[in-house]
Amino acid sequence: MKDRYIYPAIFDYAEDGISIEFPDLPGCLPCAQNDEEALHNAKEAMALHLYGMEQDGDEIPEPTPISKLRPQANQAVVLVEV
């Protein structure tokens, strides 16, 4: 277990809000209406997801380097730290 985790999230912007995906954490899929809410929800969801993995004894994956991610035009890669 670590005291700190940093993972890339992909913020996907659409007319109805922002969908967030963590490529290294399948099933961790928060959403939001604006950037501030997106960052807050991403941090909260990632923290809970990783906490659950730690409690279950699951292996915590290494984060994908952001240089290997290829976002689309309506997407942004954001590093999220908890």
PEGIHU-V272031 format. One record per residue. SS is DSSP state (2 for helix, 1 for strand, 0 for the rest). PHI is phi in degrees with one decimal (none if undefined). Layout:
<<SS,PHI> <SS,PHI>>
This chain:
<<0,none> <0,-108.8> <0,-87.4> <0,-145.8> <0,-128.6> <1,-133.4> <1,-131.4> <1,-78.1> <1,-120.3> <1,-106.5> <1,-90.4> <1,-107.6> <1,-90.4> <1,-136.1> <0,-60.7> <0,-96.8> <1,137.9> <1,-119.0> <1,-96.8> <1,-123.3> <1,-129.7> <0,-105.7> <0,-55.8> <0,-93.3> <0,-129.1> <0,-55.1> <0,91.9> <0,-95.4> <0,-133.2> <0,-72.9> <1,-145.6> <1,-163.8> <0,-102.7> <0,-148.3> <2,-62.7> <2,-62.5> <2,-65.6> <2,-62.8> <2,-65.3> <2,-60.9> <2,-66.3> <2,-64.3> <2,-62.6> <2,-62.9> <2,-65.0> <2,-65.1> <2,-60.9> <2,-66.2> <2,-62.8> <2,-67.1> <2,-60.7> <2,-61.3> <2,-63.6> <2,-62.2> <2,-63.8> <2,-83.6> <0,75.6> <0,-73.1> <0,-72.5> <0,-87.6> <0,-71.6> <0,-72.7> <0,-69.3> <0,-71.6> <0,-60.8> <2,-63.5> <2,-67.3> <2,-93.0> <0,-89.7> <0,-123.5> <0,-69.4> <0,-82.7> <0,-59.8> <0,-94.8> <1,-122.1> <1,-136.4> <1,-93.6> <1,-127.9> <1,-81.7> <1,-114.7> <1,-119.3> <0,-134.8>>
